[in-house]
Amino acid sequence: MTDPEPAIHHDTLARLIYMANQIGVFWESQPETGALAGATDHFRKFWSPAMRAQILAHVAAGGEGLTPFTCTALRPLPASKTS
């Protein structure tokens, strides 16, 4: 019997990647000044600490599936789950 947790983790991560990229696409289409800061601020304000921790761990592992803009917007976020 296989452990279903890896599939659950993968599905959650895939969903976070999808949502992060959607946010990135929106902010990247905004006027250049402030677009990156706006995306970073969105992740800081509206994503739970657990969501941020999981996506930041993914960025640290290479960020596969994330757009370059989205990775850049995520990097300034604190890595702590309590932030």
C-alpha positions as a Markdown table, in Angstrom:
| # | Residue | x | y | z |
|---|---|---|---|---|
| 1 | Met | 0.0 | 0.0 | 0.0 |
| 2 | Thr | 1.3 | 3.4 | -0.9 |
| 3 | Asp | 1.2 | 6.5 | 1.2 |
| 4 | Pro | -1.2 | 9.1 | -0.3 |
| 5 | Glu | 0.6 | 12.1 | 1.4 |
| 6 | Pro | 3.1 | 12.7 | -1.5 |
| 7 | Ala | 0.2 | 13.0 | -3.9 |
| 8 | Ile | -1.6 | 15.4 | -1.6 |
| 9 | His | 1.6 | 17.4 | -1.2 |
| 10 | His | 2.1 | 17.4 | -5.0 |
| 11 | Asp | -1.5 | 18.5 | -5.7 |
| 12 | Thr | -1.2 | 21.3 | -3.2 |
| 13 | Leu | 2.1 | 22.5 | -4.6 |
| 14 | Ala | 0.8 | 22.3 | -8.1 |
| 15 | Arg | -2.1 | 24.5 | -7.1 |
| 16 | Leu | 0.1 | 27.0 | -5.3 |
| 17 | Ile | 2.4 | 27.2 | -8.4 |
| 18 | Tyr | -0.7 | 27.8 | -10.6 |
| 19 | Met | -2.1 | 30.5 | -8.3 |
| 20 | Ala | 1.3 | 32.2 | -7.9 |
| 21 | Asn | 1.8 | 32.3 | -11.7 |
| 22 | Gln | -1.7 | 33.8 | -12.1 |
| 23 | Ile | -0.8 | 36.5 | -9.7 |
| 24 | Gly | 2.5 | 37.0 | -11.4 |
| 25 | Val | 0.9 | 37.3 | -14.8 |
| 26 | Phe | -1.5 | 40.0 | -13.5 |
| 27 | Trp | 1.2 | 42.1 | -11.8 |
| 28 | Glu | 3.6 | 41.6 | -14.7 |
| 29 | Ser | 1.0 | 43.3 | -17.0 |
| 30 | Gln | 0.9 | 46.4 | -14.8 |
| 31 | Pro | 3.0 | 49.4 | -15.4 |
| 32 | Glu | 6.6 | 48.5 | -14.9 |
| 33 | Thr | 7.1 | 50.7 | -11.9 |
| 34 | Gly | 5.7 | 48.9 | -8.9 |
| 35 | Ala | 4.7 | 45.7 | -10.6 |
| 36 | Leu | 7.2 | 43.6 | -8.8 |
| 37 | Ala | 6.6 | 45.2 | -5.5 |
| 38 | Gly | 2.8 | 44.8 | -6.0 |
| 39 | Ala | 3.2 | 41.1 | -6.6 |
| 40 | Thr | 5.4 | 40.6 | -3.6 |
| 41 | Asp | 3.0 | 42.6 | -1.4 |
| 42 | His | 0.1 | 40.5 | -2.6 |
| 43 | Phe | 1.8 | 37.3 | -1.5 |
| 44 | Arg | 2.7 | 38.9 | 1.8 |
| 45 | Lys | -0.8 | 40.2 | 2.5 |
| 46 | Phe | -3.0 | 37.5 | 1.1 |
| 47 | Trp | -1.2 | 34.2 | 1.3 |
| 48 | Ser | -1.1 | 32.3 | 4.6 |
| 49 | Pro | 2.3 | 31.8 | 6.3 |
| 50 | Ala | 2.0 | 28.0 | 5.5 |
| 51 | Met | 1.3 | 28.8 | 1.8 |
| 52 | Arg | 4.3 | 31.1 | 1.6 |
| 53 | Ala | 6.5 | 28.6 | 3.4 |
| 54 | Gln | 5.6 | 25.9 | 0.9 |
| 55 | Ile | 6.1 | 28.0 | -2.2 |
| 56 | Leu | 9.3 | 29.5 | -0.9 |
| 57 | Ala | 10.7 | 26.0 | -0.3 |
| 58 | His | 9.8 | 25.2 | -3.9 |
| 59 | Val | 11.6 | 28.4 | -5.1 |
| 60 | Ala | 14.7 | 27.4 | -3.0 |
| 61 | Ala | 14.6 | 24.0 | -4.7 |
| 62 | Gly | 14.7 | 25.6 | -8.2 |
| 63 | Gly | 11.1 | 26.9 | -8.6 |
| 64 | Glu | 10.2 | 24.5 | -11.4 |
| 65 | Gly | 7.0 | 25.6 | -13.1 |
| 66 | Leu | 7.1 | 29.2 | -11.8 |
| 67 | Thr | 7.6 | 32.1 | -14.2 |
| 68 | Pro | 10.8 | 34.1 | -13.7 |
| 69 | Phe | 8.7 | 37.1 | -12.7 |
| 70 | Thr | 6.9 | 35.1 | -10.1 |
| 71 | Cys | 10.1 | 33.7 | -8.7 |
| 72 | Thr | 11.6 | 37.2 | -8.4 |
| 73 | Ala | 8.4 | 38.4 | -6.7 |
| 74 | Leu | 8.5 | 35.6 | -4.1 |
| 75 | Arg | 12.2 | 35.8 | -3.2 |
| 76 | Pro | 11.9 | 38.9 | -0.9 |
| 77 | Leu | 9.4 | 37.2 | 1.3 |
| 78 | Pro | 10.6 | 36.0 | 4.7 |
| 79 | Ala | 11.0 | 32.3 | 4.9 |
| 80 | Ser | 9.6 | 31.9 | 8.4 |
| 81 | Lys | 6.2 | 30.3 | 8.8 |
| 82 | Thr | 5.4 | 32.9 | 11.4 |
| 83 | Ser | 5.8 | 36.0 | 9.2 |
